[in-house]
Amino acid sequence: LEYFCFEGDGLWNTSDEELVALAGRELAVLGLDRPEHVREAVPVIASYGDAMGVRAFAERRDLDHDIADKDFNALTTLIDKPWINMESAILHPCQSLADWKTMDELAIPANGKFVLSWAYHPKALPLAVPASTLHMAAARGMEVTVLRPDGFELPPAIMDKARAAAAQSGGSVRESTDRREAMQDAHVIYGKSWSSTRCYGDKLGDQKLREQLVDWCVDEPWFAPAEPDCRFMHCLPVRRGVVVADRILDGPRSVVIQEARNRMLVQMAVLYGMMKG
């Protein structure tokens, strides 16, 4: 088995400024000083192996465009081999598989309380991880609370999809801005920053909102109303002392290393399933 991973901003080592487009504009060149076009480069890379991993981050300019995953979907039309979504504008399924497996290993109740919490980060980050994490926990049948400050509401399309999954699994989905209320009896808190959907594509507006929220750093006082063994999860990489306090990352609550290891294992399982059926 040969497996290749195509990353929009990494394979050719181009900068964000040089990389003109990956999808939707198939004839675009990969860089101003390079002759490759997306339309030829992607099929050639796909021809080298038996499967292909694709990662194409959101440009975070147009919310509807990113929710529809138009760039990623256009890119995959150029591939004639089995492919894996390694993260698109709005989905990160392999991370969610790893998170589900991690909670199973920890014997966290399928109907337990799961808090997806926004956390401070100096940059506006994509919606893929929070969107997939929310859906994963809802599909698992958990009582899910999205804890976030005003201005960082997840889009209605993402919330509706999660609520539909919860309706099928026996779970529930709700939102809160009250940290203590959200953490009451929680089994898991999943810390993650994401862009302001109120200021999506507006870097200055997003920055103005988030610079007032540096206290949204997950720390031990957050866990006071939670279950005694409430765990901290994160997809990594994570900024210490910014997203989460060192004492949480280095303490018994953190399962981030276990999640990262499981990310490898579930992707191996996905590849095996793709190749063997």
C-alpha positions as CSV (number, residue, x, y, z in Angstrom):
1,L,0.0,0.0,0.0
2,E,1.3,3.4,-0.9
3,Y,-0.4,6.4,0.6
4,F,0.1,10.1,-0.1
5,C,-1.2,13.1,1.7
6,F,-1.9,16.3,-0.3
7,E,-1.8,19.5,1.8
8,G,-2.8,22.7,0.1
9,D,-0.2,24.8,1.9
10,G,2.5,22.2,2.5
11,L,3.3,19.9,-0.4
12,W,5.1,22.4,-2.5
13,N,6.3,24.4,0.5
14,T,4.5,27.5,-0.8
15,S,3.5,30.4,1.3
16,D,-0.2,31.4,1.7
17,E,0.5,34.4,-0.6
18,E,2.0,32.2,-3.3
19,L,-0.7,29.6,-3.2
20,V,-3.3,31.0,-5.5
21,A,-6.0,28.3,-5.2
22,L,-6.5,24.6,-4.7
23,A,-10.0,24.0,-5.9
24,G,-12.9,25.7,-7.6
25,R,-10.2,27.2,-9.9
26,E,-8.7,24.1,-11.2
27,L,-6.4,25.9,-13.7
28,A,-4.7,28.1,-11.1
29,V,-1.0,27.8,-10.8
30,L,0.3,26.5,-7.4
31,G,2.8,29.4,-7.1
32,L,3.7,32.5,-9.0
33,D,7.2,31.1,-9.7
34,R,6.1,27.5,-10.4
35,P,4.7,25.9,-13.6
36,E,2.4,23.4,-11.9
37,H,-1.4,23.8,-12.2
38,V,-3.8,22.2,-9.7
39,R,-5.6,20.5,-12.6
40,E,-2.5,18.4,-13.5
41,A,-0.7,18.2,-10.2
42,V,-3.4,16.5,-8.1
43,P,-4.2,13.7,-10.6
44,V,-0.4,13.0,-11.0
45,I,0.1,12.7,-7.2
46,A,-3.0,10.5,-6.9
47,S,-1.5,8.2,-9.6
48,Y,1.5,7.5,-7.4
49,G,-0.4,5.5,-4.7
50,D,-3.4,3.4,-3.9
51,A,-5.1,6.0,-1.7
52,M,-4.8,9.7,-1.0
53,G,-5.2,11.9,2.0
54,V,-6.5,15.4,1.3
55,R,-6.3,18.5,3.6
56,A,-7.6,21.8,2.4
57,F,-8.1,24.5,5.0
58,A,-10.9,27.1,4.8
59,E,-10.0,30.5,3.5
60,R,-12.4,32.0,6.1
61,R,-13.7,34.7,3.7
62,D,-17.2,33.5,2.9
63,L,-19.1,31.5,5.6
64,D,-21.6,29.9,3.2
65,H,-18.8,28.9,0.9
66,D,-16.9,27.2,3.6
67,I,-19.9,25.5,5.1
68,A,-20.7,24.0,1.7
69,D,-17.0,22.8,1.6
70,K,-16.9,23.9,-2.1
71,D,-13.1,24.0,-2.4
72,F,-12.5,20.6,-0.9
73,N,-15.3,19.0,-2.9
74,A,-14.0,20.5,-6.1
75,L,-10.5,19.2,-5.3
76,T,-11.6,15.6,-4.8
77,T,-13.2,15.6,-8.2
78,L,-9.6,15.5,-9.6
79,I,-8.8,12.3,-7.7
80,D,-9.6,8.8,-9.2
81,K,-8.4,6.9,-6.1
82,P,-10.0,6.3,-2.7
83,W,-9.4,9.4,-0.6
84,I,-9.6,10.4,3.1
85,N,-10.6,13.8,4.4
86,M,-7.7,14.9,6.6
87,E,-9.5,18.2,7.3
88,S,-11.5,20.4,5.1
89,A,-13.2,23.8,5.6
90,I,-15.9,22.3,7.8
91,L,-15.0,18.7,8.5
92,H,-12.3,16.8,10.4
93,P,-13.7,13.2,10.5
94,C,-10.5,11.4,11.4
95,Q,-10.1,13.6,14.5
96,S,-13.6,12.8,15.5
97,L,-13.0,9.1,15.1
98,A,-9.9,9.4,17.4
99,D,-11.9,11.4,20.0
100,W,-14.7,8.8,20.0
101,K,-12.2,5.9,20.4
102,T,-10.5,7.9,23.2
103,M,-13.8,8.3,25.1
104,D,-14.6,4.6,24.7
105,E,-11.2,3.7,26.1
106,L,-11.8,5.9,29.1
107,A,-15.3,4.4,29.7
108,I,-16.9,7.8,29.5
109,P,-20.7,7.2,29.4
110,A,-22.2,7.3,25.9
111,N,-24.9,9.5,27.4
112,G,-22.5,11.5,29.5
113,K,-22.2,15.3,29.5
114,F,-19.8,16.8,26.9
115,V,-18.8,20.4,26.9
116,L,-17.4,21.9,23.7
117,S,-15.8,25.1,24.9
118,W,-14.4,28.0,22.9
119,A,-11.0,29.0,24.2
120,Y,-8.8,32.0,23.6
121,H,-6.3,32.0,20.8
122,P,-4.7,35.1,19.2
123,K,-5.7,34.0,15.7
124,A,-9.0,33.3,14.1
125,L,-9.1,29.5,13.6
126,P,-11.2,27.3,11.3
127,L,-14.6,25.7,12.1
128,A,-13.7,22.2,11.0
129,V,-12.7,20.8,14.5
130,P,-15.6,22.3,16.5
131,A,-18.1,21.4,13.8
132,S,-17.0,17.8,13.6
133,T,-16.5,17.5,17.4
134,L,-20.0,18.8,18.1
135,H,-21.5,16.3,15.6
136,M,-19.4,13.4,16.9
137,A,-20.5,13.9,20.5
138,A,-24.2,14.4,19.5
139,A,-24.0,11.2,17.4
140,R,-22.6,9.3,20.3
141,G,-25.7,10.2,22.3
142,M,-24.1,12.6,24.7
143,E,-25.6,15.7,26.4
144,V,-23.7,18.3,24.6
145,T,-23.3,21.9,25.6
146,V,-21.5,24.5,23.3
147,L,-19.9,26.9,25.8
148,R,-18.9,30.1,24.0
149,P,-18.8,33.9,24.4
150,D,-21.1,36.2,22.5
151,G,-20.0,36.6,18.9
152,F,-18.7,33.0,18.6
153,E,-21.9,31.2,18.0
154,L,-21.6,28.2,15.7
155,P,-23.5,28.7,12.4
156,P,-27.1,27.4,12.4
157,A,-26.3,24.8,9.7
158,I,-23.7,23.2,12.0
159,M,-26.0,23.3,15.1
160,D,-29.0,21.9,13.1
161,K,-26.9,19.0,11.8
162,A,-25.7,18.2,15.4
163,R,-29.3,18.4,16.7
164,A,-30.4,16.0,14.0
165,A,-27.7,13.5,15.0
166,A,-28.7,13.9,18.7
167,A,-32.3,13.2,17.9
168,Q,-31.3,9.9,16.3
169,S,-28.9,8.9,19.1
170,G,-30.9,10.0,22.1
171,G,-28.5,12.8,22.9
172,S,-29.1,16.6,23.1
173,V,-27.4,19.8,22.0
174,R,-27.6,23.3,23.5
175,E,-25.6,26.5,23.9
176,S,-24.5,28.5,26.9
177,T,-22.4,31.5,27.8
178,D,-22.4,30.6,31.5
179,R,-19.2,28.7,32.3
180,R,-20.3,27.3,35.7
181,E,-23.7,26.2,34.5
182,A,-22.3,24.6,31.4
183,M,-19.7,22.6,33.3
184,Q,-22.1,21.2,35.9
185,D,-21.6,17.5,36.1
186,A,-19.6,17.4,32.9
187,H,-17.6,14.3,32.0
188,V,-15.5,16.0,29.3
189,I,-14.5,19.5,28.3
190,Y,-13.1,19.8,24.8
191,G,-11.2,23.1,24.4
192,K,-11.0,24.7,21.0
193,S,-10.8,28.1,19.5
194,W,-12.7,29.1,16.4
195,S,-13.4,32.2,14.3
196,S,-16.1,34.6,15.2
197,T,-19.1,33.8,12.9
198,R,-20.4,37.2,13.6
199,C,-17.3,38.7,12.0
200,Y,-16.4,35.9,9.6
201,G,-13.9,37.2,7.1
202,D,-13.4,40.4,9.0
203,K,-10.1,40.0,10.7
204,L,-10.2,43.3,12.5
205,G,-13.7,42.7,13.8
206,D,-12.7,39.2,15.0
207,Q,-9.6,40.5,16.7
208,K,-11.5,43.2,18.5
209,L,-13.9,40.5,19.9
210,R,-11.3,38.0,21.0
211,E,-8.8,40.4,22.5
212,Q,-11.3,40.9,25.3
213,L,-11.5,37.2,26.0
214,V,-8.0,36.2,27.2
215,D,-9.5,34.8,30.4
216,W,-11.1,32.0,28.3
217,C,-8.1,29.8,29.1
218,V,-9.2,26.4,30.5
219,D,-7.9,26.0,34.0
220,E,-8.7,24.1,37.2
221,P,-11.4,26.4,38.6
222,W,-13.4,25.6,35.5
223,F,-13.8,22.0,36.7
224,A,-15.3,22.8,40.2
225,P,-18.9,22.0,39.2
226,A,-17.9,19.1,36.9
227,E,-17.5,15.4,37.7
228,P,-14.4,14.7,39.8
229,D,-12.7,12.9,37.0
230,C,-13.8,15.2,34.2
231,R,-11.3,15.0,31.4
232,F,-9.7,17.6,29.1
233,M,-9.6,17.0,25.4
234,H,-8.0,18.9,22.5
235,C,-7.0,18.0,19.0
236,L,-3.4,19.4,19.3
237,P,-1.3,21.4,18.7
238,V,-2.3,23.6,21.6
239,R,-0.8,26.8,23.0
240,R,0.1,26.3,26.7
241,G,-1.1,29.0,29.0
242,V,-3.3,30.5,26.2
243,V,-5.9,27.8,25.3
244,V,-5.3,25.7,28.5
245,A,-3.2,26.1,31.6
246,D,0.0,24.0,32.0
247,R,-1.3,22.3,35.1
248,I,-4.3,20.9,33.2
249,L,-2.1,19.7,30.2
250,D,0.4,18.1,32.6
251,G,-2.1,16.7,35.1
252,P,-4.4,13.7,35.2
253,R,-7.3,15.4,33.5
254,S,-5.6,15.7,30.1
255,V,-5.9,12.9,27.5
256,V,-4.5,14.8,24.6
257,I,-1.6,12.4,24.1
258,Q,-4.0,9.4,24.0
259,E,-6.1,11.3,21.4
260,A,-3.1,11.9,19.2
261,R,-2.1,8.3,19.3
262,N,-5.6,7.2,18.5
263,R,-5.6,9.6,15.5
264,M,-2.9,7.4,14.0
265,L,-4.7,4.2,14.8
266,V,-8.1,5.2,13.5
267,Q,-6.6,6.4,10.2
268,M,-4.8,3.1,9.9
269,A,-8.2,1.4,10.4
270,V,-9.8,3.7,7.8
271,L,-7.1,2.8,5.2
272,Y,-7.5,-0.9,6.0
273,G,-11.2,-0.7,5.5
274,M,-10.9,1.2,2.2
275,M,-8.4,-1.3,0.8
276,K,-9.9,-4.5,2.2
277,G,-13.6,-3.6,2.3
